[in-house]
Amino acid sequence: MKVGSLGTHKVLGLAKEKKARFLLASTSEVYGDPLSHPQKEDYWGNVNPIGPRGVYDEAKRFAEAMTMAYQRFHKLDTRIARIFNTFGPRMRERDGRVVPTFILQALRGEDLTVFGDGLQTRSFCYISDMVQGIYKLLTSEYAAPVNLGNPQEMSVLDFAKKILEITESSSKIVFKSLPEDDPQVRQPDISLAKKILKWEPSVSFEEGIKRTLEYFQQRLISKQED
Ligand code: UDP
């Protein structure tokens, strides 16, 4: 919460002093557990402020509000990217997110831990597409929030099955309890980004996973050599 709120405030102040352009890396989490699907930028969201995810969601919502206030009141030149699930090489192994977790479980022959019934959905965007989207937004003149992500949606259970298929792993799928307030669905509506940035993702899910898998395989090999 401190990074998202106080940290954003400090950097906005610095941008104002230096007359710099400011880009906020916001998140699809501002939509919370969305009641509108897919999510468009004009949806206000469904966030539990006092749940375990509230610290992140509310800090980012505060950051967006403050960024818009600096833009309106101080005429600061700002951009807001609402970043949806993104993956690729160099993700941290143990940050708990589903892509590195499942890939490493599959490569190590461990059980894949699907939370809940696995029917909750996510839409995964490959990192190089995301970087291009952010760059295009930064160099555009558009000041209101823009969704950036890949609309290809899948359930977490299907994602686990795909990882097993691609890695040809003999790991099993096991079901664990669903974390509190885990969003049931998530899929970006990227019509705005397509229109104003002329941007849409071009790396397929399979290609992105292949590249990410190669990275983690390499890491496992170099660890064994250490
Ligand atoms: N998830 C899972 N097993 C894991 C880690 C995550 O089933 O070992 C699920 C999690 O409950 C969520 C989805 O995968 O529904 C994406 O989780 P992640 O933490 O990667 O991102 P976020 O929830 O922020 O979209």
Boltz pocket constraint, residues with backbone or C-beta under 6 A from the ligand:
constraints:
  - pocket:
      binder: B
      contacts: [[A, 85], [A, 96], [A, 97], [A, 98], [A, 99], [A, 101], [A, 102], [A, 113], [A, 114], [A, 115], [A, 116], [A, 120], [A, 121], [A, 122], [A, 156], [A, 178], [A, 179], [A, 182], [A, 183]]
      max_distance: 6.0
